[in-house]
Amino acid sequence: MSALILALIAGAVVGLALGALGGGGSVLAVPALIYLLGFTPAAATTASLIIVTATSLTALYAHARTGNVRWRSGLLFAAAGLLPAAAAGAASARLPQPVLTTAFAAVAALAAVRMLRPRQVVTAPAAGATRPARAAGTGAGLGALTGLLGVGGGFLAVPALVTVLAFEMQAAVGTSLLVISANSLASLTTRGATAVGIDWAVIGPFIGAAVLGAWDGKRLAAKVTGRLLQRTFAFVLLAVAAFMLADALT
């Protein structure tokens, strides 16, 4: 099967997951780039950041039109992650490939576990209870994760915005896209070396398919229960994590 067809299929699956679940699809982008399209782990994380940035900005525009983006709070939260994202992006190119693969497998497993856990009612902190230091630390950690592994981190950003900044869910989803976009762009600025060999003839169709797949994912979410979608996606992530970990250790 040609690289173009594989890129279109992988992009559609990533976009479908993003559209249906509001996050997590980028966790599939890196293994797809490595094992289906032959990218090195360093190049795959860079290409994933490009894909994440494009799809997140597209989704951000849609959420902004419906008023679901808290711009001031989101920019402040994102600002804490800009330097960690840039630093982690620069460091990732110097890490051994097995280390990157193992770290990514761990993140994929974490995302799967979070999706499989029973939903708990999140009690927002009382007014004035949000701690600036905790918000800054959470934003910095998310930025470092985005920069190092090339994942958007929506599966971590949304609950962080709900619990740390007391956002309602719709605002958390919309604002997380702003945070993800900012962190991804910051990380890309330090990844010049790994961006040189990226095949745009593959990445371009991947992005296009992901954007279109995201719209189909929204329609799918309206027809299938969210819990079923999450569980299915979680088991796929667990399989991906196990495969990547085995590959890194052999």
C-alpha positions as CSV (number, residue, x, y, z in Angstrom):
1,M,0.0,0.0,0.0
2,S,1.4,3.4,-0.9
3,A,2.5,6.0,1.7
4,L,-0.2,8.4,0.4
5,I,-3.0,5.9,1.0
6,L,-1.6,5.0,4.5
7,A,-1.3,8.7,5.4
8,L,-4.9,9.3,4.4
9,I,-6.2,6.4,6.4
10,A,-4.1,7.2,9.5
11,G,-5.1,10.9,9.3
12,A,-8.8,10.0,9.0
13,V,-8.5,7.7,12.1
14,V,-6.7,10.4,14.1
15,G,-9.3,13.0,13.1
16,L,-12.2,10.7,13.9
17,A,-10.8,10.2,17.4
18,L,-10.3,13.9,17.9
19,G,-13.8,14.8,16.7
20,A,-15.6,12.0,18.6
21,L,-13.7,12.3,21.9
22,G,-12.4,15.9,22.0
23,G,-8.8,14.8,22.5
24,G,-6.5,11.8,22.4
25,G,-6.3,11.4,18.7
26,S,-2.8,12.8,18.5
27,V,-1.6,9.9,20.7
28,L,-2.3,7.8,17.6
29,A,-0.4,10.1,15.2
30,V,3.1,9.3,16.4
31,P,2.8,5.4,16.3
32,A,1.1,5.7,12.9
33,L,4.0,7.9,11.6
34,I,6.6,5.5,13.0
35,Y,5.2,2.1,12.1
36,L,3.1,2.8,9.0
37,L,5.0,5.6,7.4
38,G,8.6,4.9,8.4
39,F,9.4,8.1,10.4
40,T,12.0,8.0,13.1
41,P,10.7,8.7,16.6
42,A,12.2,12.2,16.6
43,A,10.8,13.0,13.1
44,A,7.5,11.5,14.1
45,T,7.1,13.7,17.2
46,T,7.9,16.8,15.1
47,A,5.4,15.8,12.3
48,S,2.8,15.1,15.0
49,L,3.2,18.6,16.4
50,I,2.5,20.0,12.9
51,I,-0.6,17.8,12.6
52,V,-1.7,18.7,16.2
53,T,-1.2,22.4,15.5
54,A,-3.2,22.4,12.3
55,T,-6.1,20.3,13.6
56,S,-6.2,22.2,17.0
57,L,-6.3,25.6,15.3
58,T,-9.1,24.4,13.0
59,A,-11.1,23.1,16.0
60,L,-10.2,26.3,18.0
61,Y,-11.8,28.4,15.4
62,A,-15.0,26.4,15.6
63,H,-15.1,26.6,19.4
64,A,-14.4,30.3,19.4
65,R,-17.4,31.0,17.1
66,T,-19.6,29.4,19.7
67,G,-18.0,31.3,22.6
68,N,-16.4,28.3,24.3
69,V,-12.9,29.8,24.6
70,R,-11.7,31.7,27.7
71,W,-9.0,33.7,26.0
72,R,-7.5,35.5,28.9
73,S,-7.3,32.5,31.3
74,G,-6.2,30.2,28.4
75,L,-3.4,32.5,27.3
76,L,-2.1,32.8,30.9
77,F,-2.3,29.0,31.3
78,A,-0.5,28.5,28.0
79,A,2.1,31.1,28.8
80,A,3.4,28.9,31.7
81,G,4.0,26.1,29.2
82,L,5.7,28.0,26.4
83,L,9.3,27.8,27.7
84,P,9.0,24.2,28.9
85,A,7.5,23.2,25.5
86,A,10.4,24.9,23.7
87,A,13.0,23.4,26.0
88,A,11.5,19.9,25.8
89,G,11.2,20.2,22.0
90,A,14.9,21.0,21.8
91,A,15.8,18.2,24.2
92,S,13.8,15.5,22.4
93,A,16.1,15.6,19.3
94,R,19.0,14.6,21.6
95,L,17.3,11.7,23.4
96,P,17.9,8.1,22.2
97,Q,15.0,6.7,20.1
98,P,14.2,3.9,22.6
99,V,13.8,6.4,25.3
100,L,11.4,8.5,23.3
101,T,9.4,5.4,22.3
102,T,9.2,4.1,25.9
103,A,8.1,7.5,27.2
104,F,5.4,7.7,24.5
105,A,4.2,4.2,25.3
106,A,3.8,5.3,29.0
107,V,1.8,8.4,28.0
108,A,-0.4,6.3,25.7
109,A,-1.0,3.8,28.6
110,L,-1.8,6.7,30.9
111,A,-4.4,8.1,28.5
112,A,-6.0,4.7,28.2
113,V,-6.2,4.2,31.9
114,R,-7.8,7.6,32.4
115,M,-10.4,6.7,29.7
116,L,-11.2,3.4,31.3
117,R,-11.7,4.7,34.8
118,P,-15.3,5.3,35.8
119,R,-16.4,8.9,35.4
120,Q,-16.3,10.9,38.6
121,V,-18.2,14.0,39.3
122,V,-15.7,16.8,39.4
123,T,-16.4,19.5,42.0
124,A,-15.1,22.8,40.9
125,P,-13.1,24.8,43.5
126,A,-14.9,27.6,45.2
127,A,-14.5,31.1,43.8
128,G,-11.1,32.4,44.7
129,A,-9.8,29.0,45.6
130,T,-7.7,28.5,42.4
131,R,-4.0,28.6,43.2
132,P,-1.9,30.5,40.7
133,A,1.2,28.4,41.5
134,R,-0.7,25.2,40.9
135,A,-2.1,26.5,37.6
136,A,1.3,27.6,36.5
137,G,2.8,24.2,37.4
138,T,0.1,22.4,35.6
139,G,0.5,24.5,32.5
140,A,4.3,24.0,32.6
141,G,4.0,20.3,32.9
142,L,1.6,20.1,30.0
143,G,3.9,22.3,27.9
144,A,6.8,20.0,28.6
145,L,4.8,16.9,27.6
146,T,3.7,18.5,24.3
147,G,7.2,19.6,23.5
148,L,8.9,16.3,24.3
149,L,6.5,13.8,22.8
150,G,4.6,15.8,20.2
151,V,1.1,15.1,21.7
152,G,-1.5,17.7,22.2
153,G,-2.3,16.5,25.7
154,G,-6.0,17.2,25.5
155,F,-6.7,14.2,27.7
156,L,-4.7,16.0,30.4
157,A,-5.5,19.7,29.6
158,V,-9.3,19.3,29.8
159,P,-9.5,17.9,33.4
160,A,-6.7,20.3,34.5
161,L,-8.7,23.3,33.3
162,V,-11.8,21.9,35.1
163,T,-10.1,21.2,38.4
164,V,-7.5,23.9,38.6
165,L,-9.2,26.8,36.9
166,A,-12.8,25.8,37.7
167,F,-14.0,25.8,34.0
168,E,-17.2,24.2,33.0
169,M,-16.6,21.3,30.5
170,Q,-17.4,23.1,27.3
171,A,-15.2,26.0,28.1
172,A,-12.4,23.6,29.2
173,V,-12.6,21.7,25.9
174,G,-12.5,24.9,23.8
175,T,-9.8,26.6,25.9
176,S,-7.6,23.4,25.9
177,L,-7.3,23.8,22.1
178,L,-5.9,27.3,22.6
179,V,-3.3,25.9,25.1
180,I,-2.4,23.0,22.9
181,S,-2.0,25.2,19.8
182,A,0.3,27.6,21.7
183,N,2.4,24.8,23.2
184,S,2.7,23.0,19.9
185,L,3.9,26.2,18.1
186,A,6.4,26.9,20.8
187,S,7.9,23.4,20.5
188,L,8.0,23.6,16.8
189,T,10.3,26.7,16.9
190,T,13.1,24.6,18.5
191,R,12.7,21.6,16.2
192,G,14.4,22.9,13.1
193,A,16.8,19.9,12.8
194,T,14.1,17.2,12.9
195,A,11.8,19.2,10.6
196,V,14.3,19.2,7.7
197,G,13.6,15.6,6.6
198,I,9.8,15.7,6.9
199,D,8.0,14.5,3.8
200,W,5.3,17.1,3.2
201,A,3.8,15.0,0.4
202,V,2.8,12.6,3.2
203,I,2.1,15.1,6.0
204,G,-0.1,17.3,3.9
205,P,-2.6,14.6,3.1
206,F,-2.4,13.3,6.7
207,I,-3.5,16.8,8.0
208,G,-6.2,17.1,5.4
209,A,-7.7,13.7,6.3
210,A,-7.4,14.5,10.0
211,V,-9.4,17.8,9.6
212,L,-12.1,16.1,7.6
213,G,-12.2,13.1,9.9
214,A,-12.7,15.4,12.9
215,W,-16.1,16.5,11.4
216,D,-17.1,12.9,10.9
217,G,-16.1,12.2,14.5
218,K,-18.5,14.9,15.7
219,R,-21.3,13.3,13.9
220,L,-20.3,9.8,15.2
221,A,-20.3,11.2,18.8
222,A,-24.0,12.1,18.3
223,K,-24.9,8.6,17.3
224,V,-22.8,6.4,19.7
225,T,-22.6,6.8,23.5
226,G,-19.5,8.6,24.6
227,R,-18.6,5.9,27.1
228,L,-18.5,3.2,24.4
229,L,-16.3,5.4,22.2
230,Q,-13.9,6.1,25.1
231,R,-13.6,2.4,26.1
232,T,-13.0,1.3,22.5
233,F,-10.4,4.0,22.0
234,A,-8.8,3.1,25.3
235,F,-8.3,-0.5,24.4
236,V,-6.7,0.6,21.1
237,L,-4.3,2.8,23.0
238,L,-3.4,0.0,25.4
239,A,-2.5,-2.2,22.4
240,V,-0.5,0.6,20.8
241,A,1.4,1.2,24.1
242,A,2.2,-2.5,24.6
243,F,3.4,-2.8,21.0
244,M,5.7,0.3,21.3
245,L,7.1,-0.8,24.7
246,A,7.9,-4.2,23.3
247,D,9.6,-2.6,20.3
248,A,11.6,-0.3,22.5
249,L,12.8,-3.1,24.7
250,T,13.8,-5.5,21.9
